[in-house]
Amino acid sequence: MNKSFNQIKSCFAAALQALVVISLMTFAASAQNAIKTGKNSLSFSTQVMFGAQKNNLSIVVSTDFNGDYSMEGINKATWTDITKMFELADSKEWKKSGEADISALIASGKPFYVGLKYIGNKSSVGPTQKMWGINEMYFNGKELPSADWKIVNDPNNFEGSGYFRPKAGGIVFKSNLSIIRSESWGIVKVI
């Protein structure tokens, strides 16, 4: 009986391993097919609250970022602003961005990063920087979980000012009533 159980266990383990390999191969083939057929899409939801400054949030992409998650490393990369391809929220109500075809921005054989760039300008009339929430980001229909995003807040930001991950999910930039310049990044490697 013990030999029979071990044989079943061994067969089950082999079948599970084969299923995992097939799933990974299917996902990889799907991603490669999307790249070849030009059907690479990006979408997300945003919300915005407080403040009066305009254009604090930019959606940017890079194919030459080297994975150095420091302000210096980020600034060495070339980032293309694609914000105009989407609709951003104008209130605290979550708004879907719409789905944009970003195929022309992806270079075969190169990594592809998406960045959420926040710039809050210095203010002499009190706190005017907006608070942005970004959630439900999808690439080719597959969610990019907020846990995968690397957050980089400029060390010169006002104390407590920057991106963070709330319990409800997503990524939020809070200015913490800052009147000095703020810069924060949320970056995820997509390919």
Solvent accessible surface area in square Angstrom, and as a share of the most:
residue,aa,sasa,rsa
1,M,205,0.91
2,N,110,0.56
3,K,150,0.63
4,S,58,0.37
5,F,120,0.50
6,N,78,0.40
7,Q,101,0.45
8,I,116,0.59
9,K,124,0.52
10,S,71,0.46
11,C,93,0.55
12,F,135,0.56
13,A,57,0.44
14,A,60,0.46
15,A,61,0.48
16,L,90,0.45
17,Q,126,0.56
18,A,50,0.39
19,L,106,0.53
20,V,77,0.44
21,V,72,0.41
22,I,104,0.53
23,S,62,0.40
24,L,115,0.57
25,M,126,0.56
26,T,85,0.50
27,F,108,0.45
28,A,53,0.41
29,A,62,0.48
30,S,66,0.43
31,A,28,0.22
32,Q,94,0.42
33,N,84,0.43
34,A,14,0.11
35,I,40,0.20
36,K,161,0.68
37,T,72,0.42
38,G,27,0.26
39,K,148,0.63
40,N,2,0.01
41,S,19,0.12
42,L,1,0.00
43,S,23,0.15
44,F,5,0.02
45,S,5,0.03
46,T,0,0.00
47,Q,24,0.11
48,V,10,0.06
49,M,46,0.21
50,F,150,0.62
51,G,39,0.38
52,A,72,0.56
53,Q,23,0.10
54,K,160,0.68
55,N,140,0.72
56,N,3,0.01
57,L,5,0.02
58,S,23,0.15
59,I,0,0.00
60,V,5,0.03
61,V,4,0.02
62,S,4,0.02
63,T,36,0.21
64,D,76,0.39
65,F,3,0.01
66,N,115,0.59
67,G,28,0.27
68,D,63,0.33
69,Y,73,0.28
70,S,43,0.28
71,M,29,0.13
72,E,116,0.52
73,G,2,0.01
74,I,0,0.00
75,N,98,0.50
76,K,146,0.62
77,A,15,0.12
78,T,90,0.53
79,W,46,0.16
80,T,62,0.36
81,D,90,0.47
82,I,8,0.04
83,T,25,0.14
84,K,201,0.85
85,M,83,0.37
86,F,18,0.07
87,E,104,0.47
88,L,42,0.21
89,A,7,0.05
90,D,125,0.65
91,S,48,0.31
92,K,128,0.54
93,E,116,0.52
94,W,121,0.42
95,K,70,0.30
96,K,152,0.64
97,S,4,0.03
98,G,42,0.40
99,E,132,0.59
100,A,9,0.07
101,D,87,0.45
102,I,1,0.00
103,S,25,0.16
104,A,106,0.82
105,L,52,0.26
106,I,21,0.11
107,A,38,0.29
108,S,102,0.66
109,G,87,0.84
110,K,105,0.44
111,P,46,0.29
112,F,0,0.00
113,Y,14,0.05
114,V,0,0.00
115,G,0,0.00
116,L,1,0.00
117,K,59,0.25
118,Y,0,0.00
119,I,39,0.20
120,G,0,0.00
121,N,81,0.41
122,K,155,0.66
123,S,12,0.08
124,S,115,0.74
125,V,129,0.74
126,G,22,0.21
127,P,69,0.43
128,T,25,0.14
129,Q,6,0.03
130,K,43,0.18
131,M,44,0.20
132,W,15,0.05
133,G,1,0.01
134,I,5,0.03
135,N,37,0.19
136,E,77,0.34
137,M,7,0.03
138,Y,77,0.29
139,F,17,0.07
140,N,50,0.26
141,G,63,0.61
142,K,103,0.44
143,E,76,0.34
144,L,20,0.10
145,P,60,0.38
146,S,26,0.17
147,A,81,0.63
148,D,81,0.42
149,W,6,0.02
150,K,101,0.43
151,I,47,0.24
152,V,15,0.09
153,N,56,0.29
154,D,21,0.11
155,P,119,0.75
156,N,117,0.60
157,N,19,0.10
158,F,90,0.37
159,E,151,0.68
160,G,42,0.40
161,S,8,0.05
162,G,4,0.04
163,Y,8,0.03
164,F,75,0.31
165,R,103,0.38
166,P,36,0.23
167,K,214,0.91
168,A,101,0.78
169,G,29,0.28
170,G,6,0.06
171,I,4,0.02
172,V,14,0.08
173,F,0,0.00
174,K,75,0.32
175,S,13,0.08
176,N,65,0.33
177,L,133,0.66
178,S,0,0.00
179,I,82,0.42
180,I,71,0.36
181,R,118,0.43
182,S,0,0.00
183,E,15,0.07
184,S,0,0.00
185,W,5,0.02
186,G,0,0.00
187,I,0,0.00
188,V,7,0.04
189,K,113,0.48
190,V,28,0.16
191,I,58,0.30
